Amino acid sequence: MSSRQNPVLELDPQVVRTARRLAKKAGAPVVKLARTHTTVSVERALLRMSGLSGADAERVPWVNHLVDAVRADVGIEHGVALPVWDALLRGDAPDLLTLAQKASSGAVSFRLPEGRDAQRAGTAARKAAGSGVRTIDRRRVERDRLISRLGDAPRRPWIYLIVATGDIYEDIPQAQAAAREGADVIAVIRSTGQSLLDYVPEGATREGYAGTYATQENFRLMRAALDDVGKELGRYVRLTNYASGLCMPEIATLAGLERLDMMLNDSMYGILFRDINPIRTFVDQRFSRQVHARAGIIINTGEDNYLTTADAVEAAHTVTVSQLMNEFFAKEAGLQDWQLGLGHAFEINPEVPESFRLELAHALLARTLFPQAPLKWMPPTKHMTGDVFRGYLLDGFFNLVGAMTGQGILLVGMMTEAVVTPFLSDRDLALQNVRYVMEAAGGLTEDFHPPRDGFIQTRARQVLSEAVELLDRIVDDTMLEAIADGTFGLMKRPADAGKGLEGVAKRAPGYLNPAIDLLEEGATR
């Protein structure tokens, strides 16, 4: 990994402190909301952490059956832990799987235990959840040992490449080929629409559309395949998937159990681009980030998506605001700086005068604001026209900005963006582009020092100033109102609407979820 000094902007420290103070003030009510509510997916994540897996003949997961049965009998506002482990202790079933199977047919009913029965159920639930947390801990140690033994990627930025055919058995050889060509991080994007499924599919899948389903078995298969190629190459190859959508907490849990290394996990992406209820999303993302913190997983946030719907120059400050909010929410959940793959993108229209200088200013602002974070730099997509030669040149410019501003994670741009799902040959050419730029210009971080009152520094200070103004308004209007008003990505998403709202419950006095308790106890590690 390079020890070169990143270039920095001369920002007013007081303005930077004000920005973070306002982000904290704007985010505090959202954290309070997350701490006082639960969702069906948070409760299902507890059951998955406790060892319940599998699905019925209709492919409905047993965790869904069990949570739905508890919800029908006593609600989820107290959590499912007490009713479920009370039923086990009363002898309704010998284990979670049998209990879920009986619950699916209506052969068992649930109660909310009190007194000594509640204490016994809580103790049993904590023991079960603790087993899952210990597995996540072991997987983290396993990663550290493999990196120590095999070696790590020899440079920054890490080269991040997407492989997702829909068929996990086709993804595997393509991912291994990409690693041999120089990719450091393999991302398996999800099948279109999976974020709107209120269940996690089971098993190895071969039928995804424009992506491959995120399942525990697919995680296991790809992790094993990358471990094999890592031994061959003499370096650890990282694996990424998506912890977003209606099952964010569960997918995060499965990622921890199967030793994934990065997860797409943005605090607002599901709200803005999938119309998922804001409260549902904020509750789910806090739990998922607690899991990621414990598992040593790097999150990737989705600010790049705002620039696919809003103008990348006019809306540049909204990216900065979102990065600051994502940083606050992540650290509150226990994540450390090295786990914050905050997103931004090369999406300015190339016809705009000085577009390259503007991109440098925006990228350098992010690098300066978050000096210890492995920022995720995203390639051009919005203004790719199908002209593969122009697209290849744009990707080269994107790679050059990444080299000059010291980005941490560089997603490989494809010249066939907006034309076809990339072929292996497209990926090979794209990786050649990255390698050439990084080998020829990777040291520019040492030499690139824009003058204090020049175009780049002035533009960066302007964007930061606009971000502070927006944060100030958000504090006055609240974060939920800002989202409802279309502040981010021009998407208007009110707090009392959106998919998954029916799966949210306000916690009652005595609410218990031992997974949350265990994760919060370990947040200071």
Summary of the structure (lengths in Angstrom):
residues: 525
radius of gyration: 23.0
end to end distance: 24.1
largest distance: 74.1
contacts: 1934
relative contact order: 0.15
helix: 56%
strand: 8%
